[in-house]
Amino acid sequence: MTAADVSALARHLFETHGPKALAQAAQEASSFEKAGDSAQARTWRQVEAVLREMRGARES
């Protein structure tokens, strides 16, 4: 999956799940890790990273 595809998936996930998108991506990654599908797990970890970037830094 290309970086553009990962970003598009992250945006779609955020549009459909809102603030819960990050948790959803983590759950997907965990499920694929448990199933032994490292390629899909890696993709979902990349989606997680994009979602964190989209969220931005927290203000203190």
C-alpha positions as CSV (number, residue, x, y, z in Angstrom):
1,M,0.0,0.0,0.0
2,T,1.4,3.4,-0.9
3,A,1.7,6.3,1.4
4,A,-1.1,8.1,-0.4
5,D,-3.3,5.0,0.1
6,V,-2.5,4.9,3.8
7,S,-3.3,8.6,4.1
8,A,-6.6,8.1,2.2
9,L,-7.5,5.2,4.5
10,A,-6.7,7.2,7.6
11,R,-8.8,10.2,6.4
12,H,-11.7,7.9,5.6
13,L,-11.5,6.2,9.0
14,F,-11.4,9.6,10.7
15,E,-14.5,10.8,8.7
16,T,-16.4,7.7,9.7
17,H,-15.3,7.1,13.3
18,G,-14.3,10.6,14.4
19,P,-12.2,10.7,17.5
20,K,-12.4,6.9,17.9
21,A,-10.6,6.4,14.6
22,L,-7.2,6.0,16.3
23,A,-8.5,3.3,18.6
24,Q,-10.2,1.5,15.7
25,A,-6.9,1.5,13.7
26,A,-5.1,0.1,16.8
27,Q,-7.7,-2.6,17.2
28,E,-7.4,-3.6,13.5
29,A,-3.6,-3.7,13.8
30,S,-3.8,-5.9,16.9
31,S,-6.2,-8.3,15.2
32,F,-4.0,-8.8,12.2
33,E,-0.9,-9.2,14.5
34,K,-2.8,-11.9,16.4
35,A,-3.8,-13.6,13.2
36,G,-0.2,-13.6,12.0
37,D,-0.7,-11.2,9.1
38,S,2.2,-8.9,9.5
39,A,1.7,-7.0,6.2
40,Q,-1.8,-5.9,7.2
41,A,-0.7,-5.2,10.7
42,R,2.0,-2.9,9.4
43,T,-0.4,-1.1,7.2
44,W,-2.7,-0.5,10.1
45,R,0.2,0.8,12.3
46,Q,1.0,3.2,9.5
47,V,-2.7,4.3,9.5
48,E,-2.3,4.9,13.3
49,A,0.7,7.1,12.7
50,V,-1.1,9.2,10.1
51,L,-4.0,9.6,12.4
52,R,-1.7,10.8,15.2
53,E,-0.2,13.3,12.8
54,M,-3.7,14.5,11.8
55,R,-4.6,14.9,15.5
56,G,-1.6,17.1,16.0
57,A,0.3,17.9,19.1
58,R,-1.6,18.2,22.3
59,E,-1.5,21.6,24.0
60,S,-0.3,21.7,27.5
